[in-house]
Amino acid sequence: MTHDDAVLEPELAIIGAGPAGLTAGVFAVDKGIDTVILEGGRAGGQLATLYPHKPVYNYPGNSGIPAGSLAKRMVRQAVESGVAPSEECEVSGLRIVENGISVETDRARYLVSAVILACGMGLVLPRRLEVDGEREVEGKKLFYVIDDPDGWNETKVVVVGGGDGAADNALLLARHAAEVTIIHRREALRAQERTVEALRSAGVRMLLGWDVGHIVDSTDGISLHVKRADGGEERRIDCLRVLVNIGVRANTDFLRTLPLERVKARVAVDTEMRTSADGVFACGDLVAYPGKSRLIVTAVGEAATAVNSVERYLRKRRH
Ligand SMILES: Cc1cc2nc3c(=O)[nH]c(=O)nc-3n(C[C@H](O)[C@H](O)[C@H](O)COP(=O)(O)OP(=O)(O)OC[C@H]3O[C@@H](n4cnc5c(N)ncnc54)[C@H](O)[C@@H]3O)c2cc1C
């Protein structure tokens, strides 16, 4: 469509329907602010897309809930509050214009008075190993997300990665697979000590200080050719399935048209979640301030603060 076709004019556009955006939506409609939530993928954020089966232990009132279920509850609450997120509606550009902020998507253009950026690190994609043979087995024997843990039952599995995500997933797979090995390029996992202990107790094998060199597909499974990170010894590890959890590729390029103060890839905010651009507020994983921690609880708390600030901003604008 051309952008002249439709211009929608809610007061507030929230970009992203993860924990931050969904919470902001609930608070905004509660305050009577005419709001849209624009979500480039599926609602639920990282919980739904990156770790749906991982239990979340640190969200109040929901100890051990699988992240995907927590995300569904948040989406349901937003829908029931009257602010159903528009899914598959990627925001491609934002511009400050004379009478507000122009928000561009491939479906429509919105002219709004205020924006809350709640887009995490953008439409993230899992980071690939970028080694020979990887693309040929992607989605067949090599995965970046566990869609269905039962699909891993009784298999011999390798998990590549050493952070919390990889460790949590290895622990989950240890309950399903016949054998789990973690391969990590550093000499120690970066995951929480409690998780590392649990991995040891569950009998997960650890190959630390090893890099994946290339991957070979075969009728029996898949072979990972690994070498010592210092370039010495080489080995072949045979398995049936591989899970790669080495982080995500961020994409926040669509924010470049706004005059935002950045802290590396993040957006600087003050204690009221105001950015350096007039009418633009931000919350959740996207933001940076001293002491920021990237958690669901902080994202939802910042969302409430951002909406309070939007309310004050709109009140001033109206008078
Ligand atoms: C493996 C893993 C395990 C974790 N475990 C925990 C845990 O146990 N407890 C905990 O508290 N935290 C955990 N976290 C961190 C937690 O998930 C994040 O802090 C939280 O998701 C941040 O929420 P958010 O709403 O800011 O961002 P996100 O969850 O990233 O949501 C942002 C949303 O914005 C959308 N979006 C991005 N760009 C655009 C665009 N251009 N247009 C429209 N929409 C867009 C995205 O599709 C996404 O849905 C974990 C993270 C990972 C990766």
The ligand as an ORCA input file, in Angstrom:
! r2SCAN-3c Opt
* xyz 0 1
  C      17.096    -17.695     26.702
  C      16.573    -16.582     27.580
  C      16.099    -16.886     28.840
  C      15.611    -15.853     29.678
  N      15.130    -16.185     30.914
  C      14.607    -15.214     31.707
  C      14.066    -15.532     33.002
  O      14.047    -16.698     33.410
  N      13.562    -14.511     33.755
  C      13.587    -13.208     33.349
  O      13.113    -12.337     34.076
  N      14.079    -12.878     32.125
  C      14.593    -13.846     31.299
  N      15.097    -13.510     30.070
  C      15.077    -12.071     29.665
  C      13.655    -11.606     29.267
  O      13.112    -12.491     28.302
  C      13.714    -10.190     28.709
  O      14.273     -9.334     29.653
  C      12.297     -9.714     28.311
  O      11.761    -10.516     27.301
  C      12.335     -8.246     27.845
  O      11.040     -7.894     27.431
  P      10.791     -6.754     26.325
  O       9.314     -6.639     26.198
  O      11.596     -5.564     26.649
  O      11.447     -7.303     24.983
  P      11.107     -8.626     24.066
  O      10.668     -9.763     24.906
  O      12.339     -8.767     23.255
  O       9.905     -8.133     23.172
  C      10.085     -7.188     22.144
  C       9.012     -7.386     21.089
  O       9.118     -6.325     20.123
  C       8.920     -6.847     18.833
  N       9.579     -5.985     17.834
  C      10.910     -5.806     17.665
  N      11.152     -4.977     16.625
  C       9.945     -4.607     16.149
  C       9.522     -3.776     15.064
  N      10.408     -3.159     14.264
  N       8.197     -3.641     14.840
  C       7.279     -4.261     15.631
  N       7.628     -5.083     16.656
  C       8.933     -5.252     16.909
  C       9.569     -8.234     18.923
  O       9.067     -9.098     17.900
  C       9.180     -8.691     20.318
  O       7.953     -9.401     20.330
  C      15.602    -14.497     29.231
  C      16.078    -14.195     27.935
  C      16.552    -15.227     27.113
  C      17.057    -14.879     25.727
*
